[in-house]
């Protein structure tokens, strides 16, 4: 039987960790001063793919659309999932794409991966800069794959060629639901941030160690695995990518106007113990007593 | 200047995709209807037209819900009922919603005067939650039009647009354009997204509907009015076997580990903890324990920006604790904001708290306008004093009781 073919789509994003992120004085992100890394949700998607490598010996391809420096995200993803192949889709005409135009590039790229037809494609929950969460499902739809969102756990039934997955559904102002579903391959999965992979058997742990070692070696020589495609090499129609292929545009960006003061604050000096004591009298009133346990 | 207005009747009405659990509407569904009603009332007045707010419902035994949606502001409801539609499933739901969005017979029943020209809805609303976010993406991929996510303000305007690609650099009027405002991840910037037809002859293309997903908890629902009338249309969907290949094996309702609703008090922290994150979070934890409060965080904290112990990171720096437009909306009796600057994205989630205390070093931070008491100082200095005073008071009370 052929091994499972797995694709992961990832994104290079600003690094929001302290020391790397830089904010302007008005609270907005200073992009020029902020480093870029593999997005945290892309990292989770890569971990989910690695699970299939360890458990089923899957063949993994990782792809991204972005400027040439986005190969760094691919390298970081390879380090996590021991990818066999890395794809970078990079062309000036891709710039400014909205989610639909991005999905067009990613879909076309997935069709060019080594394994041929994919069994599972993974993407992250959402990008930490764009935060739309739309690119994954739109790529899935263009591929014609069954889409499973917010997946927190999955396994493949190789015999039946199905995936069994748990999904976390959070509905604002309502309860949360965990839904267990079964779907025939191929599927497109967006991985929930809470996903954790577990390797329980000795053979899985051995495989884990083996592939992790391999991943480290591969990522050191990631260029050996890297294929770069421009629009022409990818064979996309320029009308459907980048700005021309984007239904939406950013019309304007403005500072969110300061809301009218909704409350009038009493200002208290934090080093004045008497005043802080008075705050507790207030808390006492509001809570109808202070809870004593 | 060229004026093309798309006023040939191909694109009409505002469709609102309703989410519900077994016939009970999710709050955001009613919020979307409220905003749709306000927007289309304004639209119809401005353009002397009669375009409708059309709610779309998929499910099993949803007739009663349809009636309820009329009370909440819909002019019409198109529903598809089938046991297979009991719970949301992306593929089949996407296909049926797309069928309905292009179905002239349904529109003929709702708006008999202009159905012949109808191609697709003018506007479309989805919920920006776990279901709607994905559903909106796939529906708009199927309808091949534009989608903006996480919107919290909507305006319809006639806009003068000059765009390199859309208009080939010419100034053109785009009538009845939906301005979709979305707060960015920082909560300080507002980006307006437009979905515009390509009028540039080399890439000419219609992009309708103009669609968006709407942040739950932002817009107010209407007060339901049982005297409101509307048209309810039963749509029989075309369901193909391969569209049902996702089997739901089981569905379990779970309680989130973080439950803000059972606590009278909430203490939230933001990037102000940065000088010594581990120690500061422990202080906040201690104060929360003394006040029997639940702990919340601002959105940046859920991105785990600091190196802290595994326990602190996995307990506190998680999306489940986020309060604001990207997380939960809360209204406790007491809300304490520690080291939170007060971006709109956060305050939208805590505005309705009964009493708000902010602890912050910067008197100019926006949180000052959202609190009742502003304690100016470093949390490292203020919180230990608070804990100490609180313990003293408790001892006092205990002492009185034991006498």
Contacts between the chains, C-beta under 8 A, distances in Angstrom:
chain1	res1	chain2	res2	distance
A	16	B	300	6.8
A	16	B	303	4.4
A	16	B	305	5.5
A	17	B	303	7.8
A	17	B	304	7.2
A	17	B	305	5.1
A	17	B	306	7.5
A	17	B	307	8.0
A	18	B	274	6.1
A	18	B	277	7.9
A	18	B	305	4.7
A	18	B	306	5.1
A	18	B	307	7.8
A	21	B	305	6.6
A	23	B	186	7.5
A	26	B	188	6.2
A	27	B	186	5.7
A	27	B	187	7.6
A	27	B	188	4.2
A	27	B	341	6.4
A	27	B	343	6.6
A	28	B	184	7.9
A	28	B	186	5.4
A	28	B	188	5.3
A	28	B	189	5.6
A	29	B	185	7.6
A	29	B	186	5.9
A	40	B	303	6.9
A	40	B	304	7.5
A	98	B	146	6.8
A	99	B	137	7.2
A	99	B	147	6.9
A	100	B	140	7.1
A	100	B	141	6.5
A	100	B	144	7.6
A	100	B	146	6.9
A	100	B	147	7.4
A	103	B	141	6.7
A	128	B	185	6.8
A	128	B	303	6.0
A	129	B	185	6.4
A	131	B	149	7.4
A	131	B	150	6.9
A	131	B	184	7.8
A	131	B	185	5.4
A	131	B	326	7.8
A	132	B	149	4.1
A	132	B	150	7.3
A	133	B	133	5.1
A	133	B	134	7.6
A	133	B	137	7.6
A	133	B	149	6.6
A	134	B	133	7.3
A	134	B	136	7.4
A	134	B	137	4.3
A	134	B	147	6.1
A	134	B	149	5.9
A	136	B	137	7.7
A	137	B	90	7.5
A	137	B	133	7.8
A	137	B	134	4.5
A	137	B	137	3.7
A	137	B	138	5.1
A	137	B	141	7.4
A	138	B	137	4.9
A	138	B	138	7.0
A	138	B	140	7.5
A	138	B	141	4.4
A	140	B	138	7.1
A	141	B	94	7.2
A	141	B	137	7.3
A	141	B	138	4.4
A	141	B	141	3.9
A	141	B	142	6.4
A	142	B	141	6.1
A	146	B	90	7.8
A	146	B	91	6.1
A	146	B	245	6.5
A	146	B	246	6.0
A	147	B	90	4.7
A	147	B	91	6.9
A	147	B	134	6.5
A	147	B	138	6.3
A	148	B	90	7.7
A	148	B	246	7.4
A	149	B	90	7.0
A	149	B	130	6.7
A	149	B	133	7.7
A	149	B	134	4.4
A	150	B	130	5.3
A	164	B	249	7.4
A	168	B	130	7.3
A	169	B	130	4.9
A	169	B	131	6.6
A	170	B	129	6.8
A	170	B	130	5.2
A	170	B	256	7.9
A	171	B	19	7.1
A	171	B	21	7.2
A	171	B	26	5.1
A	171	B	129	5.6
A	171	B	130	6.8
A	171	B	131	7.1
A	172	B	26	7.1
A	172	B	27	6.6
A	172	B	28	5.8
A	172	B	127	7.9
A	172	B	129	5.6
A	172	B	216	3.4
A	172	B	217	6.1
A	172	B	328	7.6
A	172	B	329	7.3
A	173	B	26	6.8
A	173	B	27	3.9
A	173	B	28	7.2
A	173	B	216	6.6
A	173	B	217	7.2
A	173	B	329	7.5
A	174	B	21	6.5
A	174	B	26	5.5
A	174	B	27	7.3
A	175	B	253	4.8
A	175	B	254	7.2
A	175	B	255	7.3
A	176	B	253	7.3
A	176	B	254	5.1
A	176	B	255	7.5
A	176	B	256	5.6
A	177	B	251	5.6
A	177	B	252	6.8
A	177	B	253	5.8
A	177	B	254	7.0
A	178	B	251	7.4
A	178	B	252	4.8
A	178	B	254	5.6
A	179	B	87	7.6
A	179	B	248	6.1
A	179	B	250	7.5
A	179	B	251	4.9
A	179	B	252	7.8
A	180	B	248	7.4
A	180	B	249	4.3
A	180	B	250	5.0
A	180	B	251	7.6
A	180	B	252	8.0
A	181	B	246	5.4
A	181	B	247	6.4
A	181	B	248	5.6
A	181	B	249	6.3
A	182	B	246	7.4
A	182	B	247	4.6
A	182	B	249	5.8
A	183	B	245	6.1
A	183	B	246	4.5
A	183	B	247	7.3
A	184	B	245	5.4
A	190	B	134	7.6
A	193	B	319	6.0
A	194	B	318	8.0
A	194	B	319	8.0
A	239	B	203	5.1
A	239	B	205	7.9
A	243	B	164	7.2
A	243	B	165	4.7
A	244	B	165	5.0
A	244	B	198	7.0
A	244	B	200	7.7
A	244	B	203	4.6
A	246	B	146	7.4
A	247	B	144	7.8
A	247	B	145	5.3
A	247	B	146	2.9
A	247	B	147	7.8
A	247	B	195	5.0
A	247	B	196	7.4
A	247	B	207	3.9
A	248	B	146	3.8
A	248	B	147	7.1
A	248	B	148	6.1
A	248	B	193	5.2
A	248	B	194	6.6
A	248	B	195	4.9
A	248	B	196	7.7
A	249	B	163	6.5
A	249	B	166	6.6
A	249	B	193	7.3
A	249	B	194	5.6
A	249	B	196	6.2
A	250	B	191	5.7
A	250	B	192	7.2
A	250	B	193	6.3
A	251	B	159	7.7
A	251	B	179	6.9
A	251	B	192	4.4
A	251	B	193	6.8
A	251	B	194	4.7
A	252	B	191	7.6
A	252	B	192	4.8
A	253	B	189	5.7
A	253	B	190	7.1
A	253	B	191	5.1
A	253	B	192	7.6
A	254	B	189	7.2
A	254	B	190	5.3
A	254	B	192	7.7
A	255	B	188	6.2
A	255	B	189	6.3
A	255	B	190	7.2
A	256	B	183	6.3
A	256	B	187	7.3
A	256	B	188	6.0
A	256	B	189	6.7
A	256	B	190	4.7
A	256	B	343	7.9
A	256	B	344	4.9
A	258	B	366	6.1
A	258	B	369	7.3
A	259	B	344	6.7
A	259	B	347	7.3
A	259	B	366	7.6
A	259	B	369	7.0
A	259	B	370	7.9
A	260	B	369	7.7
A	261	B	369	3.6
A	261	B	370	7.7
A	262	B	351	6.4
A	262	B	369	6.5
A	262	B	370	5.7
A	263	B	356	6.6
A	263	B	369	6.8
A	263	B	370	6.0
A	263	B	371	5.9
A	263	B	372	5.4
A	264	B	372	7.9
A	265	B	358	7.3
A	265	B	368	5.3
A	265	B	369	7.3
A	265	B	371	4.9
A	265	B	372	6.2
A	265	B	373	6.3
A	265	B	374	4.1
A	266	B	372	6.9
A	266	B	373	5.3
A	266	B	374	7.0
A	267	B	363	7.0
A	267	B	368	7.9
A	267	B	374	4.9
A	267	B	376	6.0
A	268	B	373	5.9
A	268	B	374	6.8
A	268	B	375	4.8
A	268	B	376	6.9
A	269	B	375	7.9
A	269	B	376	6.1
A	269	B	377	7.0
A	270	B	359	7.0
A	270	B	375	4.9
A	270	B	376	5.5
A	270	B	377	1.9
A	270	B	378	7.0
A	270	B	381	6.0
A	270	B	382	4.2
A	270	B	385	7.9
A	271	B	377	6.0
A	271	B	381	6.4
A	273	B	385	6.0
A	273	B	389	7.3
A	276	B	375	7.2
A	276	B	382	7.2
A	276	B	385	5.4
A	276	B	386	6.1
A	276	B	389	6.0
A	277	B	389	5.5
A	279	B	357	6.7
A	279	B	373	5.9
A	279	B	375	7.1
A	279	B	386	7.6
A	280	B	386	7.8
A	280	B	389	5.9
A	280	B	390	6.4
A	280	B	393	6.0
A	282	B	355	7.2
A	282	B	373	6.8
A	283	B	291	7.5
A	283	B	334	6.1
A	283	B	355	7.8
A	283	B	357	7.8
A	284	B	393	8.0
A	286	B	333	5.3
A	286	B	334	5.2
A	286	B	354	6.1
A	286	B	355	4.3
A	287	B	264	5.3
A	287	B	265	6.4
A	287	B	291	7.8
A	287	B	333	5.7
A	287	B	334	5.8
A	288	B	333	7.9
A	290	B	291	7.3
A	290	B	390	7.0
A	290	B	393	6.6
A	290	B	394	6.6
A	290	B	397	7.5
A	291	B	264	7.9
A	291	B	291	6.9
A	291	B	292	4.2
A	292	B	394	5.4
A	292	B	397	6.4
A	292	B	398	6.7
A	293	B	292	7.2
